[in-house]
Amino acid sequence: MPVKGALKKNGLEAYFTTVIGAKKATIKEINKDAQPGKLLTISERDQDMGYKHVFQTRTTRATVGDRLRSPFGLFSDDETFIENDAQLVIDRLVEYYAE
């Protein structure tokens, strides 16, 4: 998120421990970097459309410049893309920080 002034180089995301991105990803990209499971389902409609709106939880080779981050262990490696549902993210954060 672009901002002016002293925050210009850091960006607002520098002040948060968890930053995920909303993305329209192709099914091919999702299958390459994630496994359908508890936090991701790919429906027949998604397959037909060829894309799905998802949250991206960590960077990939194609998104190295994105400022995504989360605490170690919050999302597993196969959860690079998850459902575009904020409640799933909130539930995961509550579960993670309750430990």
N, C-alpha and C positions, 0 to 999 in steps of 0.2 A: 504494500500500500504506500504510494508516494506521499510524503509529507514535506513541509518546508521547515527551515530552520535547523537547529542543532540535531534533530532526529533524522535528517535527510539521509545520512549514510547508513544508520542502523535500521530504520523503519520501526514501526510499532511492534512488529512481531518479535523484536529482540527482548521485549519485556514480558513475554509469555513463555511458559514451559512446554505447552502443547500447541502446535500450529498444524492444522491439516488444511487441505485444499479441496474445493469443489471442482469437479472436472467432468467433461463429457469424454469418456474413453471408449475406444473401439474394443469389441469383444476379443479380438486378437491380442491387443495390448494387455487387457485384463488377464487373459489366460496365460500370458507369458510371465507376468509378474505376481500373480495371486492365484490362490486356490479357492474355489467356491466352498463355503462352509458356514459356520455359525453367523458370521457377519456379512456374508455375501451370497446372494443367489442370482443366478442368471436364468431368466425365464425364457420360454420359447419366443415370446414377443421380442425380448432383447436380442436373441439370436437372429430373428428375422430383420430387425432394424439394423443390426451390425454395431450398435453402440449402447452404452448405458451411462446414466448420470450417477457418479460415485463420489465418495470422499477418498482422497489420496492421503495416506498416513506417513509415507516416507518417500524420499527421492529415488528416482531410477536413473538409468543412463540418459534417458530422453529429457528428464526434468532436473538435471543437476543444478541449475540456477535457481530453482524454487527454494524458498525459505521455509521448508517444512521441518518440523521437529517434534519429538515426543520423548518422554523419559524412557530409559532402557527397560524393555519388558512390557511396556504398555500395549503395544501391538506386536504380534509375531511377524516373522519375515513373510509368511504367506498371507498376511493381512495388509498388503500394500494398498489394495483397493477394497473399500467396504461400502455397504449400502449407504445411500445418501439419506441418512436418517439420524438427526441430531440426538435422538433419545438413545440410540445404540452407543454413541460416543459418550454421552453423559453417564450411562450405566457402566461403561468400561472404566471411566475415570473414578467413579464412586467405588467400584470394586478394587481398583488398583490402589487408591489412597487409603482404603479401609484396612489394608494389610499392615 
